[in-house]
Amino acid sequence: MSDFIFALFLVCCACGGIIAALALSAYVYGYVLSVLWGWFIVPAFALPSISISTAIGMTIIFSFLQGPTPDDDKSQSNDELIEKTINAFVRPLVALTFGWVITLVR
């Protein structure tokens, strides 16, 4: 019985870690989108700034409209899963860095 409880504990920890990583990734994307929106969209089109929660919602809508990618259908190795997880945090930070550099130039 204790092996079952330990296995259940590991599964719960793994699920909790996945949910935490997804939530953190959504927050990072939302933060980056709201900052980039404030830097470029607000001055260019005289639109109001957006909150992080609005930006998270917009990110969810954009990914929903984009649809599944061809990689979503095949099973992935651990290395591919780690690479996708790292990219989920690196891509928005790279976009934020490039946006910041552009604001320095204009």
N, C-alpha and C positions, 0 to 999 in steps of 0.2 A: 504493500500500500504506500509506503514512503517513497518508492521509486516513482509511482504514479504522481504523487503530489509534487515531487521534485521536477518531473517532466512537465507537469502543468504549470509550475512556477516558471520554468524556462520559456515555455510558450507564451505565457502572459508577459514576461519581461521583453521578449522579442517583439511581440505585438505592440507593447507600450513604446518601445524604442522606435519602431517604424512610424507609429502615430506621432510621436514627438518630432521625429525628423521631418515628416510631412508638414506638420504645423510650423516648424521653424523655417522650412523652405518657403512655405506660403507667405510667412511674415517677411522674409528677406525679399522675395519678389515684390510684395506689396510696398515695402519701404522704398525699394529702388524705383519702382514705377511712380510712386508719389513724388519722389525727389526729382526724377527726370521730367515729370509732368510740370512741376513747378519751375524748373529751369528753362524748358523749351516751349511747352504748349501754352502756359499762362501768358507769357509776354508776346508770343507770336499771334495768338488768336483771341486774346483778351477773355479767356475762359477762367472760371474760378479754379482755385487749387482743389485737390482732392485729398481726402484722408487716407490713411493706410488701409483701413477696412474697405473703403470704396475701391482702392487699387487692388486689394486682394480679390474682391468680387470681379473686377474687370479682368484680372489675370485668369480666374476660373472660367469666365465666359469665353475669353480668347482661346484658352486651351480646349474648351468644349467645342467651339466652332471649328478649330483646327482639325479635330478628329484624331483617330489613332495613327501612330506612325507605323511604318512597316516593321520596326523592331519589336512592337508590342505583341506580335503574334507568336514569336518564337521564344523558346525557353532560353534563359540567360545563365552564363556561368557566374561564379562569384566575382571574378575580375570585372566582368561587364557591369554587374550590379554596383560594385564599388565605384567604378568609373562614372556611372550615371548619377550616383549619389554625390560624388565630388562635383560633377558638372552642375548639379542643381544649386550648389552654393557658389561656385566660381563664376558661372555665366552672368548672374546679375551683378556681382561685384566688379567684373570686368566692364560691363556696360556702364555702371556708375562711375568707374574711373575714367572711361573715355568721355562720358558726359561732362565730368568735372573739368577735364582738360579742355574740352570745347568751350566751356564757359569762361575759361581763362583767356582764350584766344579772341573771343568776340568782343 
